[in-house]
Each structure stands twice: as structure tokens, then as C-alpha cells.
Amino acid sequence: MDAATKRIAKQRIRKLFHLARETIHEDPVLAQRYVDIARKVAMAAKVRLPREYRRQVCRHCKSFILPGVNCRVRVKQRREPHVAITCLNCGKQMRTPLKLRGKSSIE
């Protein structure tokens, strides 16, 4: 794939996620369809979804999740501090580590 194809794919992915965020309150099924299409575009163009969009898709059931709508977000302090996102569609949890900025791993 050339650079132009990947650039167009990223633009389409950005637009589809934007449409999904706008429509999830009125029509959650349509919002899910937008996200499914965005994932297929990314796979066809061999482009990774940007991190901000990857976090809006459940790792287990691949559904579109938006905090306060169909997922619960908690900050946990056990072991390493992390954000625990619970998908309310499948009930599974995803964890995102909270890293302390500016601290070295030697200390």
C-alpha cells in the first residue's frame, strides 16, 4: 500500500469514529456499524487504528464503547495504578496502565 492510500484510510477512520460518537445516543446499532466499517478499512489498508480509537473499541466483543454510555471507567491503585474500563455489553474489563511521567525505571 502506498502512502496516499494509508492517508485516505486514516481520514475515513477518523470520520467514521466521529460519526459513531455523534450517533451513539440516537442509534447505537448505526454507531456500531460505523466502527465495524472503520475497523475493516484499517485492516484492508493495513493501518493500525490510532490509540485514541483503539480505546473506544472493546478488546473482547469489538463493540464501540463510550464512557458514560455503555462502559464504566475507574481508576485503580492496586499493583500498578491503572484505568479499568468495564464494557457493559460483555462485562469484560480492559486495563490501561497509568505511567508516571518523568520518573525513570531505575528508582
N, C-alpha and C positions, 0 to 999 in steps of 0.2 A: 504494500500500500504506500502511496506517495503522501507527502506532507499535506497536500491540498485536501485529499480525501479524509485524513485524520482531523484536519482543522474543521471541515464541514461536519464530520461526525460529532466532534465536541460541541459545536454550535447547536446541533439538533438535540443532543443530550441535555444541554443547558436549557433549551426552550421547552423540552418535554417535561423536565422536572419542575420548571416554573409553572407550566400549565397544571401539573399534578397538584402543586401546593395551592393553586388558586381554586381548583375544583373539588378538593377532598371533602369540604364541608357539604356541598350540594350533592355530589355524586361520587362516592368512594370507589365504585366499580370503574368509572371512567378514569379516575386518578390512577388506579392500579394498572389500567390498560396503558396509560401514558408511560408509566415506569417500566412495564414489560417491553414496550417498544423501544424505550431508551436503552435498556439492557441488551436487546437484540442488535440495535445499531452499534453499540460498543463492541459486542462480540464479532459482528460482521466486519467492522473496520479494524479489529484487533487493537482497540484503545481501552485502557483501564478507565473505569469510572473515577472521577476525581473524589478525593477523600470526603468532601462535604456531601456528595451524593451517595457514596457507599454507606455512610452512616444513616441515611434515610431509607435504607432497604434492609429488612430483617435478614440476617445471615442464614436462618433456618428455613423459613417459609417463603422467603423472597417477596414479602408484601411491603408496600410503601408504608412507612411509619412516620408519624409526625407527633412530636411531644405535645401532650395535652389532648390529642385526638384519639390515637389508638396505640400509644405506648406510654410507659411510665419511666421517668428518669430520676435516678437517685445518685447521690454522691456517697460512696462508701469509704471507710477508713481502714477496714481490715486488710491485713498484709500490706500491700502497697495501696496508696489511695487510688481509686478508680471511679469511673462513672458507670453505673449499672443501668442499662436500658432494657426494660422488660416489654416485649411485644405482647399486646393484649389480644392478638389474633391467635397465636400459637402458644403463648405462655412462656416461651424460652427467653433466656437472658443473654445479653451481649455485654461484654466489658471492654471499656476503653481506658487504658492507664492514664493517670494524671502525672505528668513528669514535672519535677521541679526544674524550672529554667535557671540556668546559670550555675548550677551545682555540678561538680564533677563526680564521676562514679567512684573515685578513689576514696573520698571522705567517708 
